[in-house]
């Protein structure tokens, strides 16, 4: 994935994009640097979700936002493997995110 992004950067030359290779429990983002953390179909892949979310939250600016988009188990129309879907009850909740406010848009 990083190689794909490197090729994109070489072609497009964006000025507001920096690649950061994180660890299994730490995104390694500098504090107070991110306006929006958009994560699509990745939460279920985190081995240490609380630590990752905490690290991402630390990297958010004061008015920054974190968006988690996961595929729902109730919707069988997409080509998503069964182990990569969440039902309405299994997504991140405040108790699993150690106080990070969670708003669900079901």
Secondary structure as UniProt FT lines:
FT   HELIX           2..12
FT   TURN            24..25
FT   TURN            31..32
FT   STRAND          34..40
FT   HELIX           43..45
FT   TURN            47..48
FT   HELIX           49..59
FT   STRAND          60..69
FT   TURN            73..74
FT   TURN            76..77
FT   HELIX           82..84
FT   TURN            88..90
FT   TURN            94..99
//
